Amino acid sequence: MATKIPEAQNRMFKNIFICKKCKRKQRADPLKILKGKVKCRKCKKSAFRTIKKK
Ligand SMILES: [Zn+2]
């Protein structure tokens, strides 16, 4: 594929977050992340960042 589809990529990464503590990837609803309802399976923290951010 020569052409990139930004929208598709956005969708791919949209619901994936990374635990700030142990850097484990986790897919979740962004709204749940914002409300702190999602906890990391490994360290049980609810501090996540998006996958794009450095
Ligand atoms: Zn974690």
mmCIF file of the protein (N, C-alpha, C, O) and its ligand, coordinates in Angstrom:
data_MODEL
# 
_entry.id   MODEL 
# 
loop_
_entity.id 
_entity.type 
_entity.pdbx_number_of_molecules 
1 polymer     1 
2 non-polymer 1 
# 
_entity_poly.entity_id                      1 
_entity_poly.type                           'polypeptide(L)' 
_entity_poly.nstd_linkage                   no 
_entity_poly.nstd_monomer                   no 
_entity_poly.pdbx_seq_one_letter_code       MATKIPEAQNRMFKNIFICKKCKRKQRADPLKILKGKVKCRKCKKSAFRTIKKK 
_entity_poly.pdbx_seq_one_letter_code_can   MATKIPEAQNRMFKNIFICKKCKRKQRADPLKILKGKVKCRKCKKSAFRTIKKK 
_entity_poly.pdbx_strand_id                 A 
# 
loop_
_entity_poly_seq.entity_id 
_entity_poly_seq.num 
_entity_poly_seq.mon_id 
_entity_poly_seq.hetero 
1 1  MET n 
1 2  ALA n 
1 3  THR n 
1 4  LYS n 
1 5  ILE n 
1 6  PRO n 
1 7  GLU n 
1 8  ALA n 
1 9  GLN n 
1 10 ASN n 
1 11 ARG n 
1 12 MET n 
1 13 PHE n 
1 14 LYS n 
1 15 ASN n 
1 16 ILE n 
1 17 PHE n 
1 18 ILE n 
1 19 CYS n 
1 20 LYS n 
1 21 LYS n 
1 22 CYS n 
1 23 LYS n 
1 24 ARG n 
1 25 LYS n 
1 26 GLN n 
1 27 ARG n 
1 28 ALA n 
1 29 ASP n 
1 30 PRO n 
1 31 LEU n 
1 32 LYS n 
1 33 ILE n 
1 34 LEU n 
1 35 LYS n 
1 36 GLY n 
1 37 LYS n 
1 38 VAL n 
1 39 LYS n 
1 40 CYS n 
1 41 ARG n 
1 42 LYS n 
1 43 CYS n 
1 44 LYS n 
1 45 LYS n 
1 46 SER n 
1 47 ALA n 
1 48 PHE n 
1 49 ARG n 
1 50 THR n 
1 51 ILE n 
1 52 LYS n 
1 53 LYS n 
1 54 LYS n 
# 
loop_
_struct_asym.id 
_struct_asym.entity_id 
A 1 
B 2 
# 
loop_
_chem_comp.id 
_chem_comp.type 
_chem_comp.mon_nstd_flag 
ALA 'L-peptide linking' y 
ARG 'L-peptide linking' y 
ASN 'L-peptide linking' y 
ASP 'L-peptide linking' y 
CYS 'L-peptide linking' y 
GLN 'L-peptide linking' y 
GLU 'L-peptide linking' y 
GLY 'peptide linking'   y 
ILE 'L-peptide linking' y 
LEU 'L-peptide linking' y 
LYS 'L-peptide linking' y 
MET 'L-peptide linking' y 
PHE 'L-peptide linking' y 
PRO 'L-peptide linking' y 
SER 'L-peptide linking' y 
THR 'L-peptide linking' y 
VAL 'L-peptide linking' y 
ZN  non-polymer         . 
# 
_pdbx_entity_nonpoly.entity_id   2 
_pdbx_entity_nonpoly.name        ? 
_pdbx_entity_nonpoly.comp_id     ZN 
# 
_pdbx_nonpoly_scheme.asym_id         B 
_pdbx_nonpoly_scheme.entity_id       2 
_pdbx_nonpoly_scheme.mon_id          ZN 
_pdbx_nonpoly_scheme.ndb_seq_num     1 
_pdbx_nonpoly_scheme.pdb_seq_num     101 
_pdbx_nonpoly_scheme.auth_seq_num    101 
_pdbx_nonpoly_scheme.pdb_mon_id      ZN 
_pdbx_nonpoly_scheme.auth_mon_id     ZN 
_pdbx_nonpoly_scheme.pdb_strand_id   A 
_pdbx_nonpoly_scheme.pdb_ins_code    . 
# 
loop_
_atom_site.group_PDB 
_atom_site.id 
_atom_site.type_symbol 
_atom_site.label_atom_id 
_atom_site.label_alt_id 
_atom_site.label_comp_id 
_atom_site.label_asym_id 
_atom_site.label_entity_id 
_atom_site.label_seq_id 
_atom_site.pdbx_PDB_ins_code 
_atom_site.Cartn_x 
_atom_site.Cartn_y 
_atom_site.Cartn_z 
_atom_site.occupancy 
_atom_site.B_iso_or_equiv 
_atom_site.pdbx_formal_charge 
_atom_site.auth_seq_id 
_atom_site.auth_comp_id 
_atom_site.auth_asym_id 
_atom_site.auth_atom_id 
_atom_site.pdbx_PDB_model_num 
ATOM   1   N  N  . MET A 1 1  ? 0.827   -1.207 0.000  1.00 0.00 ? 1   MET A N  1 
ATOM   2   C  CA . MET A 1 1  ? 0.000   0.000  0.000  1.00 0.00 ? 1   MET A CA 1 
ATOM   3   C  C  . MET A 1 1  ? 0.864   1.262  0.000  1.00 0.00 ? 1   MET A C  1 
ATOM   4   O  O  . MET A 1 1  ? 1.701   1.464  0.880  1.00 0.00 ? 1   MET A O  1 
ATOM   5   N  N  . ALA A 1 2  ? 0.645   2.079  -0.981 1.00 0.00 ? 2   ALA A N  1 
ATOM   6   C  CA . ALA A 1 2  ? 1.434   3.302  -1.091 1.00 0.00 ? 2   ALA A CA 1 
ATOM   7   C  C  . ALA A 1 2  ? 0.806   4.440  -0.297 1.00 0.00 ? 2   ALA A C  1 
ATOM   8   O  O  . ALA A 1 2  ? 1.495   5.313  0.230  1.00 0.00 ? 2   ALA A O  1 
ATOM   9   N  N  . THR A 1 3  ? -0.481  4.406  -0.231 1.00 0.00 ? 3   THR A N  1 
ATOM   10  C  CA . THR A 1 3  ? -1.156  5.516  0.448  1.00 0.00 ? 3   THR A CA 1 
ATOM   11  C  C  . THR A 1 3  ? -1.438  5.186  1.911  1.00 0.00 ? 3   THR A C  1 
ATOM   12  O  O  . THR A 1 3  ? -1.833  4.075  2.266  1.00 0.00 ? 3   THR A O  1 
ATOM   13  N  N  . LYS A 1 4  ? -1.227  6.158  2.705  1.00 0.00 ? 4   LYS A N  1 
ATOM   14  C  CA . LYS A 1 4  ? -1.540  5.987  4.123  1.00 0.00 ? 4   LYS A CA 1 
ATOM   15  C  C  . LYS A 1 4  ? -2.915  6.557  4.411  1.00 0.00 ? 4   LYS A C  1 
ATOM   16  O  O  . LYS A 1 4  ? -3.331  7.566  3.841  1.00 0.00 ? 4   LYS A O  1 
ATOM   17  N  N  . ILE A 1 5  ? -3.580  5.905  5.279  1.00 0.00 ? 5   ILE A N  1 
ATOM   18  C  CA . ILE A 1 5  ? -4.908  6.406  5.653  1.00 0.00 ? 5   ILE A CA 1 
ATOM   19  C  C  . ILE A 1 5  ? -4.881  6.871  7.112  1.00 0.00 ? 5   ILE A C  1 
ATOM   20  O  O  . ILE A 1 5  ? -4.965  6.067  8.040  1.00 0.00 ? 5   ILE A O  1 
ATOM   21  N  N  . PRO A 1 6  ? -4.765  8.165  7.285  1.00 0.00 ? 6   PRO A N  1 
ATOM   22  C  CA . PRO A 1 6  ? -4.650  8.729  8.643  1.00 0.00 ? 6   PRO A CA 1 
ATOM   23  C  C  . PRO A 1 6  ? -5.803  8.331  9.550  1.00 0.00 ? 6   PRO A C  1 
ATOM   24  O  O  . PRO A 1 6  ? -5.636  8.092  10.745 1.00 0.00 ? 6   PRO A O  1 
ATOM   25  N  N  . GLU A 1 7  ? -6.949  8.271  8.952  1.00 0.00 ? 7   GLU A N  1 
ATOM   26  C  CA . GLU A 1 7  ? -8.119  7.970  9.772  1.00 0.00 ? 7   GLU A CA 1 
ATOM   27  C  C  . GLU A 1 7  ? -8.054  6.552  10.332 1.00 0.00 ? 7   GLU A C  1 
ATOM   28  O  O  . GLU A 1 7  ? -8.409  6.295  11.482 1.00 0.00 ? 7   GLU A O  1 
ATOM   29  N  N  . ALA A 1 8  ? -7.598  5.662  9.496  1.00 0.00 ? 8   ALA A N  1 
ATOM   30  C  CA . ALA A 1 8  ? -7.489  4.274  9.929  1.00 0.00 ? 8   ALA A CA 1 
ATOM   31  C  C  . ALA A 1 8  ? -6.418  4.133  11.005 1.00 0.00 ? 8   ALA A C  1 
ATOM   32  O  O  . ALA A 1 8  ? -6.584  3.393  11.975 1.00 0.00 ? 8   ALA A O  1 
ATOM   33  N  N  . GLN A 1 9  ? -5.331  4.847  10.818 1.00 0.00 ? 9   GLN A N  1 
ATOM   34  C  CA . GLN A 1 9  ? -4.268  4.784  11.820 1.00 0.00 ? 9   GLN A CA 1 
ATOM   35  C  C  . GLN A 1 9  ? -4.744  5.364  13.133 1.00 0.00 ? 9   GLN A C  1 
ATOM   36  O  O  . GLN A 1 9  ? -4.471  4.845  14.215 1.00 0.00 ? 9   GLN A O  1 
ATOM   37  N  N  . ASN A 1 10 ? -5.456  6.442  12.996 1.00 0.00 ? 10  ASN A N  1 
ATOM   38  C  CA . ASN A 1 10 ? -5.996  7.084  14.187 1.00 0.00 ? 10  ASN A CA 1 
ATOM   39  C  C  . ASN A 1 10 ? -6.895  6.119  14.949 1.00 0.00 ? 10  ASN A C  1 
ATOM   40  O  O  . ASN A 1 10 ? -6.872  6.035  16.177 1.00 0.00 ? 10  ASN A O  1 
ATOM   41  N  N  . ARG A 1 11 ? -7.664  5.415  14.186 1.00 0.00 ? 11  ARG A N  1 
ATOM   42  C  CA . ARG A 1 11 ? -8.585  4.463  14.814 1.00 0.00 ? 11  ARG A CA 1 
ATOM   43  C  C  . ARG A 1 11 ? -7.817  3.334  15.495 1.00 0.00 ? 11  ARG A C  1 
ATOM   44  O  O  . ARG A 1 11 ? -8.204  2.826  16.548 1.00 0.00 ? 11  ARG A O  1 
ATOM   45  N  N  . MET A 1 12 ? -6.743  2.975  14.865 1.00 0.00 ? 12  MET A N  1 
ATOM   46  C  CA . MET A 1 12 ? -5.942  1.887  15.416 1.00 0.00 ? 12  MET A CA 1 
ATOM   47  C  C  . MET A 1 12 ? -5.347  2.246  16.772 1.00 0.00 ? 12  MET A C  1 
ATOM   48  O  O  . MET A 1 12 ? -5.327  1.441  17.704 1.00 0.00 ? 12  MET A O  1 
ATOM   49  N  N  . PHE A 1 13 ? -4.863  3.484  16.846 1.00 0.00 ? 13  PHE A N  1 
ATOM   50  C  CA . PHE A 1 13 ? -4.172  3.874  18.077 1.00 0.00 ? 13  PHE A CA 1 
ATOM   51  C  C  . PHE A 1 13 ? -5.064  4.595  19.067 1.00 0.00 ? 13  PHE A C  1 
ATOM   52  O  O  . PHE A 1 13 ? -4.676  4.888  20.198 1.00 0.00 ? 13  PHE A O  1 
ATOM   53  N  N  . LYS A 1 14 ? -6.245  4.864  18.611 1.00 0.00 ? 14  LYS A N  1 
ATOM   54  C  CA . LYS A 1 14 ? -7.113  5.707  19.421 1.00 0.00 ? 14  LYS A CA 1 
ATOM   55  C  C  . LYS A 1 14 ? -7.429  5.096  20.782 1.00 0.00 ? 14  LYS A C  1 
ATOM   56  O  O  . LYS A 1 14 ? -7.466  5.785  21.801 1.00 0.00 ? 14  LYS A O  1 
ATOM   57  N  N  . ASN A 1 15 ? -7.650  3.821  20.770 1.00 0.00 ? 15  ASN A N  1 
ATOM   58  C  CA . ASN A 1 15 ? -8.081  3.207  22.022 1.00 0.00 ? 15  ASN A CA 1 
ATOM   59  C  C  . ASN A 1 15 ? -6.963  2.465  22.751 1.00 0.00 ? 15  ASN A C  1 
ATOM   60  O  O  . ASN A 1 15 ? -7.198  1.656  23.649 1.00 0.00 ? 15  ASN A O  1 
ATOM   61  N  N  . ILE A 1 16 ? -5.766  2.768  22.336 1.00 0.00 ? 16  ILE A N  1 
ATOM   62  C  CA . ILE A 1 16 ? -4.655  2.088  23.006 1.00 0.00 ? 16  ILE A CA 1 
ATOM   63  C  C  . ILE A 1 16 ? -3.896  3.061  23.896 1.00 0.00 ? 16  ILE A C  1 
ATOM   64  O  O  . ILE A 1 16 ? -3.519  4.153  23.470 1.00 0.00 ? 16  ILE A O  1 
ATOM   65  N  N  . PHE A 1 17 ? -3.686  2.659  25.100 1.00 0.00 ? 17  PHE A N  1 
ATOM   66  C  CA . PHE A 1 17 ? -2.997  3.517  26.052 1.00 0.00 ? 17  PHE A CA 1 
ATOM   67  C  C  . PHE A 1 17 ? -1.838  2.763  26.679 1.00 0.00 ? 17  PHE A C  1 
ATOM   68  O  O  . PHE A 1 17 ? -1.800  1.533  26.702 1.00 0.00 ? 17  PHE A O  1 
ATOM   69  N  N  . ILE A 1 18 ? -0.913  3.530  27.176 1.00 0.00 ? 18  ILE A N  1 
ATOM   70  C  CA . ILE A 1 18 ? 0.257   2.904  27.789 1.00 0.00 ? 18  ILE A CA 1 
ATOM   71  C  C  . ILE A 1 18 ? 0.338   3.294  29.258 1.00 0.00 ? 18  ILE A C  1 
ATOM   72  O  O  . ILE A 1 18 ? 0.218   4.465  29.616 1.00 0.00 ? 18  ILE A O  1 
ATOM   73  N  N  . CYS A 1 19 ? 0.535   2.325  30.064 1.00 0.00 ? 19  CYS A N  1 
ATOM   74  C  CA . CYS A 1 19 ? 0.656   2.575  31.493 1.00 0.00 ? 19  CYS A CA 1 
ATOM   75  C  C  . CYS A 1 19 ? 1.904   3.403  31.761 1.00 0.00 ? 19  CYS A C  1 
ATOM   76  O  O  . CYS A 1 19 ? 2.989   3.086  31.274 1.00 0.00 ? 19  CYS A O  1 
ATOM   77  N  N  . LYS A 1 20 ? 1.740   4.458  32.531 1.00 0.00 ? 20  LYS A N  1 
ATOM   78  C  CA . LYS A 1 20 ? 2.889   5.320  32.823 1.00 0.00 ? 20  LYS A CA 1 
ATOM   79  C  C  . LYS A 1 20 ? 3.884   4.630  33.745 1.00 0.00 ? 20  LYS A C  1 
ATOM   80  O  O  . LYS A 1 20 ? 5.074   4.946  33.758 1.00 0.00 ? 20  LYS A O  1 
ATOM   81  N  N  . LYS A 1 21 ? 3.382   3.713  34.489 1.00 0.00 ? 21  LYS A N  1 
ATOM   82  C  CA . LYS A 1 21 ? 4.219   3.044  35.483 1.00 0.00 ? 21  LYS A CA 1 
ATOM   83  C  C  . LYS A 1 21 ? 5.069   1.936  34.855 1.00 0.00 ? 21  LYS A C  1 
ATOM   84  O  O  . LYS A 1 21 ? 6.295   1.943  34.966 1.00 0.00 ? 21  LYS A O  1 
ATOM   85  N  N  . CYS A 1 22 ? 4.420   1.009  34.212 1.00 0.00 ? 22  CYS A N  1 
ATOM   86  C  CA . CYS A 1 22 ? 5.152   -0.155 33.713 1.00 0.00 ? 22  CYS A CA 1 
ATOM   87  C  C  . CYS A 1 22 ? 5.180   -0.219 32.187 1.00 0.00 ? 22  CYS A C  1 
ATOM   88  O  O  . CYS A 1 22 ? 5.708   -1.165 31.602 1.00 0.00 ? 22  CYS A O  1 
ATOM   89  N  N  . LYS A 1 23 ? 4.605   0.801  31.554 1.00 0.00 ? 23  LYS A N  1 
ATOM   90  C  CA . LYS A 1 23 ? 4.667   0.914  30.093 1.00 0.00 ? 23  LYS A CA 1 
ATOM   91  C  C  . LYS A 1 23 ? 4.013   -0.243 29.354 1.00 0.00 ? 23  LYS A C  1 
ATOM   92  O  O  . LYS A 1 23 ? 4.423   -0.620 28.256 1.00 0.00 ? 23  LYS A O  1 
ATOM   93  N  N  . ARG A 1 24 ? 3.022   -0.776 29.964 1.00 0.00 ? 24  ARG A N  1 
ATOM   94  C  CA . ARG A 1 24 ? 2.306   -1.862 29.323 1.00 0.00 ? 24  ARG A CA 1 
ATOM   95  C  C  . ARG A 1 24 ? 1.157   -1.307 28.491 1.00 0.00 ? 24  ARG A C  1 
ATOM   96  O  O  . ARG A 1 24 ? 0.427   -0.414 28.919 1.00 0.00 ? 24  ARG A O  1 
ATOM   97  N  N  . LYS A 1 25 ? 1.019   -1.851 27.312 1.00 0.00 ? 25  LYS A N  1 
ATOM   98  C  CA . LYS A 1 25 ? -0.061  -1.396 26.436 1.00 0.00 ? 25  LYS A CA 1 
ATOM   99  C  C  . LYS A 1 25 ? -1.392  -1.946 26.894 1.00 0.00 ? 25  LYS A C  1 
ATOM   100 O  O  . LYS A 1 25 ? -1.517  -3.093 27.324 1.00 0.00 ? 25  LYS A O  1 
ATOM   101 N  N  . GLN A 1 26 ? -2.373  -1.083 26.784 1.00 0.00 ? 26  GLN A N  1 
ATOM   102 C  CA . GLN A 1 26 ? -3.701  -1.549 27.150 1.00 0.00 ? 26  GLN A CA 1 
ATOM   103 C  C  . GLN A 1 26 ? -4.741  -0.875 26.273 1.00 0.00 ? 26  GLN A C  1 
ATOM   104 O  O  . GLN A 1 26 ? -4.721  0.341  26.080 1.00 0.00 ? 26  GLN A O  1 
ATOM   105 N  N  . ARG A 1 27 ? -5.629  -1.665 25.757 1.00 0.00 ? 27  ARG A N  1 
ATOM   106 C  CA . ARG A 1 27 ? -6.684  -1.090 24.936 1.00 0.00 ? 27  ARG A CA 1 
ATOM   107 C  C  . ARG A 1 27 ? -7.916  -0.839 25.802 1.00 0.00 ? 27  ARG A C  1 
ATOM   108 O  O  . ARG A 1 27 ? -8.390  -1.719 26.522 1.00 0.00 ? 27  ARG A O  1 
ATOM   109 N  N  . ALA A 1 28 ? -8.414  0.384  25.708 1.00 0.00 ? 28  ALA A N  1 
ATOM   110 C  CA . ALA A 1 28 ? -9.573  0.709  26.530 1.00 0.00 ? 28  ALA A CA 1 
ATOM   111 C  C  . ALA A 1 28 ? -10.329 1.880  25.941 1.00 0.00 ? 28  ALA A C  1 
ATOM   112 O  O  . ALA A 1 28 ? -9.827  2.600  25.077 1.00 0.00 ? 28  ALA A O  1 
ATOM   113 N  N  . ASP A 1 29 ? -11.527 2.052  26.419 1.00 0.00 ? 29  ASP A N  1 
ATOM   114 C  CA . ASP A 1 29 ? -12.329 3.186  26.019 1.00 0.00 ? 29  ASP A CA 1 
ATOM   115 C  C  . ASP A 1 29 ? -11.726 4.468  26.598 1.00 0.00 ? 29  ASP A C  1 
ATOM   116 O  O  . ASP A 1 29 ? -11.510 4.559  27.806 1.00 0.00 ? 29  ASP A O  1 
ATOM   117 N  N  . PRO A 1 30 ? -11.454 5.457  25.746 1.00 0.00 ? 30  PRO A N  1 
ATOM   118 C  CA . PRO A 1 30 ? -10.861 6.715  26.214 1.00 0.00 ? 30  PRO A CA 1 
ATOM   119 C  C  . PRO A 1 30 ? -11.651 7.371  27.342 1.00 0.00 ? 30  PRO A C  1 
ATOM   120 O  O  . PRO A 1 30 ? -11.080 7.968  28.254 1.00 0.00 ? 30  PRO A O  1 
ATOM   121 N  N  . LEU A 1 31 ? -12.943 7.251  27.266 1.00 0.00 ? 31  LEU A N  1 
ATOM   122 C  CA . LEU A 1 31 ? -13.776 7.829  28.317 1.00 0.00 ? 31  LEU A CA 1 
ATOM   123 C  C  . LEU A 1 31 ? -13.527 7.157  29.660 1.00 0.00 ? 31  LEU A C  1 
ATOM   124 O  O  . LEU A 1 31 ? -13.526 7.796  30.712 1.00 0.00 ? 31  LEU A O  1 
ATOM   125 N  N  . LYS A 1 32 ? -13.319 5.871  29.590 1.00 0.00 ? 32  LYS A N  1 
ATOM   126 C  CA . LYS A 1 32 ? -13.036 5.135  30.823 1.00 0.00 ? 32  LYS A CA 1 
ATOM   127 C  C  . LYS A 1 32 ? -11.666 5.512  31.378 1.00 0.00 ? 32  LYS A C  1 
ATOM   128 O  O  . LYS A 1 32 ? -11.464 5.591  32.590 1.00 0.00 ? 32  LYS A O  1 
ATOM   129 N  N  . ILE A 1 33 ? -10.750 5.740  30.474 1.00 0.00 ? 33  ILE A N  1 
ATOM   130 C  CA . ILE A 1 33 ? -9.410  6.171  30.888 1.00 0.00 ? 33  ILE A CA 1 
ATOM   131 C  C  . ILE A 1 33 ? -9.504  7.510  31.603 1.00 0.00 ? 33  ILE A C  1 
ATOM   132 O  O  . ILE A 1 33 ? -8.916  7.714  32.665 1.00 0.00 ? 33  ILE A O  1 
ATOM   133 N  N  . LEU A 1 34 ? -10.255 8.412  30.998 1.00 0.00 ? 34  LEU A N  1 
ATOM   134 C  CA . LEU A 1 34 ? -10.396 9.748  31.573 1.00 0.00 ? 34  LEU A CA 1 
ATOM   135 C  C  . LEU A 1 34 ? -11.054 9.703  32.945 1.00 0.00 ? 34  LEU A C  1 
ATOM   136 O  O  . LEU A 1 34 ? -10.726 10.489 33.833 1.00 0.00 ? 34  LEU A O  1 
ATOM   137 N  N  . LYS A 1 35 ? -11.960 8.800  33.097 1.00 0.00 ? 35  LYS A N  1 
ATOM   138 C  CA . LYS A 1 35 ? -12.652 8.698  34.379 1.00 0.00 ? 35  LYS A CA 1 
ATOM   139 C  C  . LYS A 1 35 ? -11.876 7.866  35.394 1.00 0.00 ? 35  LYS A C  1 
ATOM   140 O  O  . LYS A 1 35 ? -12.275 7.739  36.552 1.00 0.00 ? 35  LYS A O  1 
ATOM   141 N  N  . GLY A 1 36 ? -10.775 7.311  34.943 1.00 0.00 ? 36  GLY A N  1 
ATOM   142 C  CA . GLY A 1 36 ? -9.941  6.541  35.866 1.00 0.00 ? 36  GLY A CA 1 
ATOM   143 C  C  . GLY A 1 36 ? -10.516 5.181  36.170 1.00 0.00 ? 36  GLY A C  1 
ATOM   144 O  O  . GLY A 1 36 ? -10.218 4.590  37.208 1.00 0.00 ? 36  GLY A O  1 
ATOM   145 N  N  . LYS A 1 37 ? -11.336 4.685  35.271 1.00 0.00 ? 37  LYS A N  1 
ATOM   146 C  CA . LYS A 1 37 ? -11.966 3.393  35.532 1.00 0.00 ? 37  LYS A CA 1 
ATOM   147 C  C  . LYS A 1 37 ? -11.115 2.216  35.075 1.00 0.00 ? 37  LYS A C  1 
ATOM   148 O  O  . LYS A 1 37 ? -11.343 1.067  35.452 1.00 0.00 ? 37  LYS A O  1 
ATOM   149 N  N  . VAL A 1 38 ? -10.140 2.542  34.261 1.00 0.00 ? 38  VAL A N  1 
ATOM   150 C  CA . VAL A 1 38 ? -9.302  1.464  33.738 1.00 0.00 ? 38  VAL A CA 1 
ATOM   151 C  C  . VAL A 1 38 ? -8.023  1.346  34.556 1.00 0.00 ? 38  VAL A C  1 
ATOM   152 O  O  . VAL A 1 38 ? -7.326  2.329  34.809 1.00 0.00 ? 38  VAL A O  1 
ATOM   153 N  N  . LYS A 1 39 ? -7.746  0.144  34.951 1.00 0.00 ? 39  LYS A N  1 
ATOM   154 C  CA . LYS A 1 39 ? -6.521  -0.068 35.706 1.00 0.00 ? 39  LYS A CA 1 
ATOM   155 C  C  . LYS A 1 39 ? -5.590  -0.994 34.954 1.00 0.00 ? 39  LYS A C  1 
ATOM   156 O  O  . LYS A 1 39 ? -6.023  -1.906 34.250 1.00 0.00 ? 39  LYS A O  1 
ATOM   157 N  N  . CYS A 1 40 ? -4.326  -0.746 35.113 1.00 0.00 ? 40  CYS A N  1 
ATOM   158 C  CA . CYS A 1 40 ? -3.329  -1.594 34.478 1.00 0.00 ? 40  CYS A CA 1 
ATOM   159 C  C  . CYS A 1 40 ? -3.411  -3.001 35.060 1.00 0.00 ? 40  CYS A C  1 
ATOM   160 O  O  . CYS A 1 40 ? -3.536  -3.188 36.271 1.00 0.00 ? 40  CYS A O  1 
ATOM   161 N  N  . ARG A 1 41 ? -3.339  -3.962 34.184 1.00 0.00 ? 41  ARG A N  1 
ATOM   162 C  CA . ARG A 1 41 ? -3.463  -5.343 34.656 1.00 0.00 ? 41  ARG A CA 1 
ATOM   163 C  C  . ARG A 1 41 ? -2.238  -5.776 35.458 1.00 0.00 ? 41  ARG A C  1 
ATOM   164 O  O  . ARG A 1 41 ? -2.297  -6.671 36.301 1.00 0.00 ? 41  ARG A O  1 
ATOM   165 N  N  . LYS A 1 42 ? -1.150  -5.117 35.166 1.00 0.00 ? 42  LYS A N  1 
ATOM   166 C  CA . LYS A 1 42 ? 0.086   -5.554 35.800 1.00 0.00 ? 42  LYS A CA 1 
ATOM   167 C  C  . LYS A 1 42 ? 0.325   -4.868 37.149 1.00 0.00 ? 42  LYS A C  1 
ATOM   168 O  O  . LYS A 1 42 ? 0.580   -5.519 38.162 1.00 0.00 ? 42  LYS A O  1 
ATOM   169 N  N  . CYS A 1 43 ? 0.234   -3.518 37.129 1.00 0.00 ? 43  CYS A N  1 
ATOM   170 C  CA . CYS A 1 43 ? 0.596   -2.808 38.353 1.00 0.00 ? 43  CYS A CA 1 
ATOM   171 C  C  . CYS A 1 43 ? -0.600  -2.160 39.035 1.00 0.00 ? 43  CYS A C  1 
ATOM   172 O  O  . CYS A 1 43 ? -0.461  -1.536 40.087 1.00 0.00 ? 43  CYS A O  1 
ATOM   173 N  N  . LYS A 1 44 ? -1.776  -2.310 38.431 1.00 0.00 ? 44  LYS A N  1 
ATOM   174 C  CA . LYS A 1 44 ? -3.024  -1.818 39.032 1.00 0.00 ? 44  LYS A CA 1 
ATOM   175 C  C  . LYS A 1 44 ? -3.120  -0.297 39.126 1.00 0.00 ? 44  LYS A C  1 
ATOM   176 O  O  . LYS A 1 44 ? -3.981  0.237  39.824 1.00 0.00 ? 44  LYS A O  1 
ATOM   177 N  N  . LYS A 1 45 ? -2.241  0.383  38.428 1.00 0.00 ? 45  LYS A N  1 
ATOM   178 C  CA . LYS A 1 45 ? -2.318  1.843  38.408 1.00 0.00 ? 45  LYS A CA 1 
ATOM   179 C  C  . LYS A 1 45 ? -3.309  2.281  37.338 1.00 0.00 ? 45  LYS A C  1 
ATOM   180 O  O  . LYS A 1 45 ? -3.579  1.553  36.382 1.00 0.00 ? 45  LYS A O  1 
ATOM   181 N  N  . SER A 1 46 ? -3.833  3.461  37.514 1.00 0.00 ? 46  SER A N  1 
ATOM   182 C  CA . SER A 1 46 ? -4.766  3.961  36.507 1.00 0.00 ? 46  SER A CA 1 
ATOM   183 C  C  . SER A 1 46 ? -4.200  5.182  35.795 1.00 0.00 ? 46  SER A C  1 
ATOM   184 O  O  . SER A 1 46 ? -4.949  6.022  35.296 1.00 0.00 ? 46  SER A O  1 
ATOM   185 N  N  . ALA A 1 47 ? -2.881  5.275  35.751 1.00 0.00 ? 47  ALA A N  1 
ATOM   186 C  CA . ALA A 1 47 ? -2.231  6.378  35.046 1.00 0.00 ? 47  ALA A CA 1 
ATOM   187 C  C  . ALA A 1 47 ? -1.828  5.910  33.657 1.00 0.00 ? 47  ALA A C  1 
ATOM   188 O  O  . ALA A 1 47 ? -0.933  5.081  33.495 1.00 0.00 ? 47  ALA A O  1 
ATOM   189 N  N  . PHE A 1 48 ? -2.500  6.455  32.670 1.00 0.00 ? 48  PHE A N  1 
ATOM   190 C  CA . PHE A 1 48 ? -2.205  6.048  31.303 1.00 0.00 ? 48  PHE A CA 1 
ATOM   191 C  C  . PHE A 1 48 ? -1.897  7.254  30.438 1.00 0.00 ? 48  PHE A C  1 
ATOM   192 O  O  . PHE A 1 48 ? -2.312  8.375  30.729 1.00 0.00 ? 48  PHE A O  1 
ATOM   193 N  N  . ARG A 1 49 ? -1.163  7.000  29.375 1.00 0.00 ? 49  ARG A N  1 
ATOM   194 C  CA . ARG A 1 49 ? -0.967  8.033  28.365 1.00 0.00 ? 49  ARG A CA 1 
ATOM   195 C  C  . ARG A 1 49 ? -1.279  7.423  27.020 1.00 0.00 ? 49  ARG A C  1 
ATOM   196 O  O  . ARG A 1 49 ? -1.328  6.203  26.862 1.00 0.00 ? 49  ARG A O  1 
ATOM   197 N  N  . THR A 1 50 ? -1.492  8.304  26.046 1.00 0.00 ? 50  THR A N  1 
ATOM   198 C  CA . THR A 1 50 ? -1.781  7.791  24.715 1.00 0.00 ? 50  THR A CA 1 
ATOM   199 C  C  . THR A 1 50 ? -0.506  7.262  24.079 1.00 0.00 ? 50  THR A C  1 
ATOM   200 O  O  . THR A 1 50 ? 0.601   7.568  24.522 1.00 0.00 ? 50  THR A O  1 
ATOM   201 N  N  . ILE A 1 51 ? -0.676  6.479  23.055 1.00 0.00 ? 51  ILE A N  1 
ATOM   202 C  CA . ILE A 1 51 ? 0.467   5.795  22.476 1.00 0.00 ? 51  ILE A CA 1 
ATOM   203 C  C  . ILE A 1 51 ? 1.319   6.708  21.611 1.00 0.00 ? 51  ILE A C  1 
ATOM   204 O  O  . ILE A 1 51 ? 2.510   6.456  21.424 1.00 0.00 ? 51  ILE A O  1 
ATOM   205 N  N  . LYS A 1 52 ? 0.722   7.761  21.084 1.00 0.00 ? 52  LYS A N  1 
ATOM   206 C  CA . LYS A 1 52 ? 1.459   8.658  20.194 1.00 0.00 ? 52  LYS A CA 1 
ATOM   207 C  C  . LYS A 1 52 ? 2.420   9.572  20.937 1.00 0.00 ? 52  LYS A C  1 
ATOM   208 O  O  . LYS A 1 52 ? 3.509   9.893  20.460 1.00 0.00 ? 52  LYS A O  1 
ATOM   209 N  N  . LYS A 1 53 ? 1.995   9.966  22.082 1.00 0.00 ? 53  LYS A N  1 
ATOM   210 C  CA . LYS A 1 53 ? 2.763   10.955 22.853 1.00 0.00 ? 53  LYS A CA 1 
ATOM   211 C  C  . LYS A 1 53 ? 4.134   10.440 23.232 1.00 0.00 ? 53  LYS A C  1 
ATOM   212 O  O  . LYS A 1 53 ? 4.306   9.270  23.576 1.00 0.00 ? 53  LYS A O  1 
ATOM   213 N  N  . LYS A 1 54 ? 5.114   11.340 23.162 1.00 0.00 ? 54  LYS A N  1 
ATOM   214 C  CA . LYS A 1 54 ? 6.450   10.900 23.567 1.00 0.00 ? 54  LYS A CA 1 
ATOM   215 C  C  . LYS A 1 54 ? 6.806   11.395 24.958 1.00 0.00 ? 54  LYS A C  1 
ATOM   216 O  O  . LYS A 1 54 ? 7.898   11.114 25.453 1.00 0.00 ? 54  LYS A O  1 
HETATM 217 ZN ZN . ZN  B 2 .  ? 1.145   -0.696 34.761 1.00 0.00 2 101 ZN  A ZN 1 
# 
